[in-house]
Amino acid sequence: MNLRQDRVERIQEEWRRERPDVDVGPQGVIGRLHRLAARLSEEIAEVYNDHGLSEGEFDVLAALRRAGMPYERSAGDLAASTMVTSGGMTKRLDRLERAGLVSRRVSDADGRGRAVRLTRDGLRLIDAAFAAHMANERRLLNLVPAPDRRLLEGVLRSWLAELDPEG
């Protein structure tokens, strides 16, 4: 495959010219990963938008759906699993509750906590949005030849394990 020069390569050439004393080789991987992550995020967000959701709202609904019947988790568990502050989670839950996609009640386990549950409409929406999300990810991944996908997954898994051992 003959690829034309990309933006990262042009930037590397400029740096090699201006700073020949600095190895700019890492930009070839890191720069492309950064650009790819941004493009993938844009492509993925389109599906969320098509379903009337933000990425954060999708994450909350997906976390509830993955919990299994009765599709309920504590607000604290949701905040931890989606890596947002409790204040950020409250804002997401307020929007989702106003939209009729989740309901909240006082937790049985802890009278101070809140339990959050998918509504019937929330379940229908996340099932449709998740199916579309997976189809979109398949479309994006199919841009990479199958043998490269397996290799890429392994490389990314081991690299991530080095940077984030808790995964």
N, C-alpha and C positions, 0 to 999 in steps of 0.2 A: 504494500500500500504506500503510495507516494503522497505524503501530507505536505501541504504548503506551510510556509513559515507562519507560526502563530504569534500572538501578542507577547507571550512569555519569552519566546525565543528572541524576539526583537528587543525586549527589555534586557535580556541577558547580554546580547551583543553590545548594547549601549554601555552597560556596566563593565563589560570586559574591556571596551575601548577606554572608558573613563577611569576604571580602577582595576587594571590588569593584575594588581597585587592581591586581589580578593577573589576567592573561589566562589563563583556564582552558580555552581552546579546545583545546589539544593533548590534554587528557584525553579528549576525544571520540574521538580515533583511538587514542592509545596505551592508554588504559584499556580500550577495547573489544578491541584486539588482545591485550592481556594476559589478559583474561577468556576470550577465544576460544581462545587458545593453551592455557590450562589445561583448558578443556572438551574441546578436540580431543585433548589428551594423554590424558585420562581415557578417551575413546571409543576411541582407538587402543590403549591398554594393555589394554583388555578382550579384544581379539583375541589379543594376545600371551599373556595369561593363559589364554585358551581352549585354547592350544596348549602350555601348561605352561612358558612362557618369560617371562623379564623382558625389558624393552626392550633392555638391554645384551646379553643372550644372543641375542635376535633380530638385533641389529646385527652381532654376530660371525658368526653363521651366514649372514646375508645377504651380508656381505663375502666370505666364503669361496665362496658360491654364485656371486657375480658374477665371481669370478676365472676361472671356466670350468674345464674339465677340467684337471688332476685335483682341482679345488676345494681348492687349497692356497695358503697365504700364510705368510710368516714372522710370528712373534708380534709383532715390531716393526712390521711393516706393518699388522697388525691394530690395534695400539694407535694408530698414527698415523691410520688411516682412520676409527676410531671415536672419536678424540679422548679417550682415557683414558690414564692413566699405565701404565707397564709393570706396576706392582704391581696396579692395578685389572684389567688384562687377565689377569694370572696367575690372579686369583680367578675371573674369568669362565670362563677355560679349564679350571680345575680342576673347576668345576661341570659344564661341558659334557662334559668327558672322563669324569667319574664317571657321567654319564647315558648314555654311549655314543654321543654325537652328534659328537664330534671325536676325533681321535687326534693325538698329538704325537710327533715324532722329532727327532733331531739333524739340523740342516740340512746338506745337501750343500754349499751355497755357503760356509757359515761354521760350523765345528765347534763354536763356542760358542753359536750361535743355535738356535732351535727352529723347525721347520716344523710347521704345524698344518693338518690336512686333515679335511674332512667325512667322516664314516662313511656307510655306506649309510642307516642310520637317520636320521642328521643331514640327509642330502640329501632324504629323503622328508619329514621334518618341516618343513624350511625351504621346500620347494616348496609344501606344503599351507598353511603359515602365511603365506607371501608372497601366494598367491592370495587367501586370506581377507583379508589386510591391504589389498590393492588393491581388493577388493570393498567393504570398509568405507570406504576413502578415497573411492571413487566415491559411495557412499551419502551420506557427509558433504558432499562437494562438490556433489552434486545438490540440496542445500538452497539453493544459490545459482543464480539464473537463468543460463543459458548465456552470454548476452552479458556479464554481470557477471563471470563466471569468467575470461573472456579478459582483460578490463580489469584485474581484480584480479591476475592472474598477472603482467601487464606492470608494474603499479605496484609490486608486491612485488619483482619482479626488479630493477628500477632502484633502488629504495630500498635493497635489500640490497647492491647493487653499490657504493653510496655508503658504506655502513657497513662492508662487508667486501669490499674489492676482490679478494681472493683467492678469494672465493666459497665 
